Amino acid sequence: MEFLSELWAPFSDFWTITKDVLDDTAFGTSFGRIMLAVAVFGVLLVARGLFARFFIGWLKRIVKRTRNQVDDRMVESLQAPMRFVPVVLGFFIATEVLQLEGTFETLALRITRSLIVLTLFWGAITLVEPVSLMFGQMRDVLSKTMREWILKALKILLGVVGAAAILQLWGIEIGPLVAGLGLFGLAAALAAQDLFKNLLSGVLIIAEKRFEPGEWIKVDGVVEGTVESIGFRSTMVRQFDKAVVQVPNAKLADTAVVNFSEMTHRRIYWKIGVLYDTTAAQLREIRDGIEAYIHQDEAFASPDDVSTFVRIDSFNDSSIDIMVYCFTKTTVWGEWLEVKEALAYKIKEIVEGAGSGFAFPSRSLYVEALPLDAPEAFAPPPADKSADKPGDQ
């Protein structure tokens, strides 16, 4: 018996150690509670998909019954934060199952509160844009770009407040941190004057409504193309070769910007040169024909709205110039090209129908007489072909 007792002693000690490990595995809790907490957290993670499918789907069906589109956008925006709720709940229940004590309990409580604050501010940030739709009057007062800037600023503000709330939960004092950031910000401001200059220039561009995304602008020596976005520091312009150019806002604020998208009409300005042997009657016929076509065609703007001229303009070196000055109703480049092409065909028909033609640069040289002291023309004598006969040798 004593031998069996000595043989069993190591196994008894091993069981005691194993039992101690199972009773106090980690974090001051047992192995069984850790496994149960992991299982509970895993079940709630699986339930996350069911929650998203049924609860969020139920909310969507409810909001679809209303005529207002704002609540639909709100539910769409809240999907991601709501799917995170089971994760927070799972973490909280898992820590409750573990029955943590002391430092671990305090740490778990802070993490749970931080996750709750994160979820709340996440939801608030996602709701900024849908809620802004309720204020329809903003569209009449503010431009689209200004509204986008305000929404971005609100999101950043909510993000900063949420981060400050989480830091406060962890015992980090915000006051000294802000003061330190203020000193750092002063030093950074001195080193980043161009950044703030571009930021203020962007505000001026939006406030003055110089241009908006989608409009065609031109800045001499800088860029020409379609505005895609106006950022805090620079404006993205896509050129007509499809290349993207990032232009600092300061250049656009301090330089004259031509906004072609604000045109009410598009101009055609030509000078047509006809031959000098064109008679006055032919000139009158050509001018009247072009003017009548422009006045009768619906593609051209009315002379009552814009300046329209067809006049004999000048006597050029090799042509009589007729000025054609008119505007099309369309401002779309492709449509404008079609109208201009049709006008070119019509002008050629009118000029040829009048019996005239188009002039081209030329120069005529007239010689009245040769100078009196010119040398006589030299005529060489004819060659003697008999000298080449063999018999004369």
Residue, then its C-alpha position, 0 to 999 in steps of 0.5 A: m500500500e505504501f508503494l501504491s501511495e508513493l506511486w500515486a503522489p505525483f499524479s495527485d500533485f499534477w491533478t492539484i496543479t491542473k485544478d488550480v489552473l482551471d480555477d484560476t487560468a487568467f485574468g483572475t477567473s477560471f478556464g470554464r468561464i473563459m470558454l463560456a465567455v468566448a462561446v457567448f461572444g462567438v454566438l453574438l457575433v453570429a447573431r450579428g448577421l441575423f440582427a442585420r438581416f431581420f432587425i435592419g430589414w424590419l426598419k427598412r420596411i417601416v420607413k418605406r411606408t412613408r413618403n419622406q426619403v430622409d428616414d430611408r437615408m437615415v436607416e441606410s446610413l445607420q446600418a454599419p453602426m447598428r451591425f456593430v451593436p451586437v459586438v459591443l453587447g457580446f463583449f459586455i456579456a463576455t466580461e460579465v461571465l468572466q466575473l473579473e475583479g480589480t484592475f481587469e474589471t476596471l479595464a473591461l469596463r473602460i473598454t465597454r464604455s469606449l465601445i459604446v461611445l464609439t458606436l454613438f458618435w459613429g452613428a451621429i457622424t453617419l446621420v449628418e448627411p441624411v439629417s441635412l436633407m431636412f433643411g431644404q432651404m440650405r440649397d437655396v442659400l448655400s452652394k453644393t460645395m459649401r454644403e459639402w464643406i459644412l458637412k465635412a466640418l461637422k463630421i470632423l467636429l463630431g469625430v474630435v468630440g468623440a475622441a475627446a470623450i474616449l480619452q476622458l474615459w481613460g483618465i487622460e486630461i483634455g485641458p493640458l493636451v489641448a494646451g500642448l496642441g495649441l503651442f504645437g499648432l502655433a509652431a505648425a501655423l508658422a511653418a504652414q502658411d501656404l496651407f492656411k492661405n489655400l484653405l482661406s482661398g478655398v473658402l473665398i472661391i466657394a463663398e463667391k461662387r466662382f465655379e462649382p464641380g462639373e463646370w468648365i474653367k480656364v486659367d491662363g497659364v495654369v489649367e483649362g478643364t472641368v472642375e471635379s472637386i474643390g478641396f480644403r487645400s486644392t481644386m482638382v481639374r480634369q483637362f480635356d486630355k483626361a489628365v488630372v491637375q491639382v491646382p492650389n486654391a490660392k492660384l485660383a483665388d488670386t488669378a482671373v478665372v474664365n468660367f465657360s459654363e456660365m455662358t448664356h450663348r456661344r459666339i461665332y466671329w469670322k472675317i470672310g475674304v472675297l475676291y476684289d473683282t466682286t461687284a457692289a451688287q454681289l457684295r450686297e447679295i452675299r451680305d444680305g444672304i448671310e444675314a437672312y440665314i442667321h436671322q431665320d435659323e432657330a439655332f442662332a440667338s435673336p438680335d434683340d438678345v445679343s449683338t448680331f452683325v454681318r457687315i462689309d468690314s474692310f479692304n484687305d491687301s488681297s480681299i474684301d473682308i465681310m465680318v460675321y458676328c453672331f451667337t448660337k443659343t446652345t453653349v454645348w461645344g459639340e452642338w455649337l460645332e454643328v451649327k458653325e459647320a452648317l453656317a460655313y456650308k451656307i456661306k460657301e453656297i451664298v458666295e458661289g451663288a452670287g458669282s464670286g469666290f473666296a480670296f487667298p493671300s497673293r501679290s501682283l507685280y507690275v512692270e511699266a518699262l525697263p530702265l533707259d540705261a539697261p545693258e543690251a541683250f547679248a545674243p551668241p552667234p550660231a555654232d558652225k556645224s561644218a567645222d565638225k565634218p571629217g573631210d575638212q580636217 
